[in-house]
Amino acid sequence: MIEYKSELKKILLLTEFDTLEAQLNSISKVISEKDLANFFIDSIYLKSVIQYMADEYWIQSQAAPAEVSFDRFVKKFFSAELKPLLFLHSFFSDSNIDGLHSAKKVLVQTEKILLNIIKTKSYPYQKTLLQISLQRMSEIFELEYQLNSPQKKKKDDSKISLYRSFDILDKVFELDYILNETPSADQKERLYEGAGLGVQSSYATTLIAMRYLNLGKGSQFIDLGSGYGRIGLVVGLMRPDIKFIGYEYVSERVEVANKASRNLQLDQHVRFITQDLSDPHFKIPAADTYYIFDSFTDETYATIMAQLQELTQQRKITVVTKGNAKNWIKSQFWSEPQEFNDGNLCLFRSKARLI
Ligand SMILES: C[S@@+](CC[C@H](N)C(=O)[O-])C[C@H]1O[C@@H](n2cnc3c(N)ncnc32)[C@H](O)[C@@H]1O
């Protein structure tokens, strides 16, 4: 068995890419699932950090070329963005801006090759790898969140954004977006036809929400308008004790989500159901947590919120909103939200005093 940290250091120094695939293939045979997951996630993360560093370096060099020393420039990043990758200190201190650019090229290839390698593994292997990957990503997103918090961030500081960095994970889940969905012409709901990736919450949003929700053991979680199912798959992998249901109007999306859930053997506790939530005969089941991401027309929002408000009279519930869904939350039923990402993500806890 070999350790991924030393291997990652080695590939960053590659200048000839022809051998990269063979090298990663042979590494993948002699490292554990855990190390392969960390290799995958750290290389994706590092690619984003390097891009961010290169942009910052360019900006600083434009402003005051004589004052930018590469050593001093890099040092700053080891107390912040590069903190999870301290083992790469020697690579960065021996490098220069050209070294960063060629390392980024290697990492772009590495991400693709590792994905192909992962897809040759069995589903149980992929499941373990995904669980470890999500854990690592959760730590990384927490760091990003802390670095970008208003207290830490100085005015005018640019900030690293990992919002879409990990979207490649969709390929591990096999969330193939169906871009030519054609719902019936008379439907009035807001279905984001053809939006693909655009209908999905980012992994950053999902994992930050999970971190701060403090989900109770064995609790129930419902995604209202579950799209291709990212939320349920992430919740299901990280918390096998939670019962998750996603309701979604577009049946093709439900099928993609359920297939991923079955492949990863999550289907005992993660289910996706085709359902029009505007149907007046449908009653939203009781749960502890509801997730809503900009899903509905005004009329459907009104129907759904009335049901959730009624549920607050029976139990304590939390509603997670992403985007504009927060505008439908009425303050007489819900306490002030816990806000993230400038209010793009909010956690609202019900206020009612239960008898
Ligand atoms: C922006 S996406 C969010 C997907 C997922 N919750 C996420 O955050 O990744 C909203 C989803 O709500 C679904 N939707 C809209 N109106 C609906 C309705 N009346 N009933 C069920 N689903 C609906 C849309 O088809 C879309 O897939």
The ligand as an SDF file (V2000), in Angstrom:
LIG
                    3D

 27 29  0  0  0  0  0  0  0  0999 V2000
  -34.3550   24.2780   -8.7300 C   0  0  0  0  0  0  0  0  0  0  0  0
  -34.7760   22.5840   -8.7770 S   0  0  0  0  0  0  0  0  0  0  0  0
  -34.1320   22.0060   -7.2410 C   0  0  0  0  0  0  0  0  0  0  0  0
  -33.7170   20.5550   -7.2500 C   0  0  0  0  0  0  0  0  0  0  0  0
  -33.1850   20.0200   -5.9300 C   0  0  0  0  0  0  0  0  0  0  0  0
  -34.0890   20.2710   -4.8280 N   0  0  0  0  0  0  0  0  0  0  0  0
  -31.8410   20.6300   -5.6090 C   0  0  0  0  0  0  0  0  0  0  0  0
  -31.8240   21.5780   -4.8030 O   0  0  0  0  0  0  0  0  0  0  0  0
  -30.8030   20.1740   -6.1200 O   0  0  0  0  0  0  0  0  0  0  0  0
  -36.5230   22.6290   -8.4990 C   0  0  0  0  0  0  0  0  0  0  0  0
  -37.2690   21.3580   -8.9160 C   0  0  0  0  0  0  0  0  0  0  0  0
  -38.6510   21.4850   -8.5040 O   0  0  0  0  0  0  0  0  0  0  0  0
  -39.4510   20.8070   -9.4490 C   0  0  0  0  0  0  0  0  0  0  0  0
  -40.8450   21.2920   -9.3810 N   0  0  0  0  0  0  0  0  0  0  0  0
  -41.3480   22.4760   -9.8010 C   0  0  0  0  0  0  0  0  0  0  0  0
  -42.6780   22.5180   -9.5990 N   0  0  0  0  0  0  0  0  0  0  0  0
  -43.0460   21.3250   -9.0530 C   0  0  0  0  0  0  0  0  0  0  0  0
  -44.2720   20.7650   -8.6340 C   0  0  0  0  0  0  0  0  0  0  0  0
  -45.4270   21.4230   -8.7480 N   0  0  0  0  0  0  0  0  0  0  0  0
  -44.2530   19.5330   -8.1060 N   0  0  0  0  0  0  0  0  0  0  0  0
  -43.1010   18.8420   -7.9750 C   0  0  0  0  0  0  0  0  0  0  0  0
  -41.9070   19.3130   -8.3690 N   0  0  0  0  0  0  0  0  0  0  0  0
  -41.8650   20.5480   -8.9030 C   0  0  0  0  0  0  0  0  0  0  0  0
  -38.7870   21.1800  -10.7840 C   0  0  0  0  0  0  0  0  0  0  0  0
  -39.1350   20.2600  -11.7940 O   0  0  0  0  0  0  0  0  0  0  0  0
  -37.2930   21.1330  -10.4120 C   0  0  0  0  0  0  0  0  0  0  0  0
  -36.7260   19.8820  -10.7260 O   0  0  0  0  0  0  0  0  0  0  0  0
  1  2  1  0
  2  3  1  0
  2 10  1  0
  3  4  1  0
  4  5  1  0
  5  6  1  0
  5  7  1  0
  7  8  2  0
  7  9  1  0
 10 11  1  0
 11 12  1  0
 11 26  1  0
 12 13  1  0
 13 14  1  0
 13 24  1  0
 14 15  1  0
 14 23  1  0
 15 16  2  0
 16 17  1  0
 17 18  1  0
 17 23  2  0
 18 19  1  0
 18 20  2  0
 20 21  1  0
 21 22  2  0
 22 23  1  0
 24 25  1  0
 24 26  1  0
 26 27  1  0
M  CHG  2   2   1   9  -1
M  END
$$$$
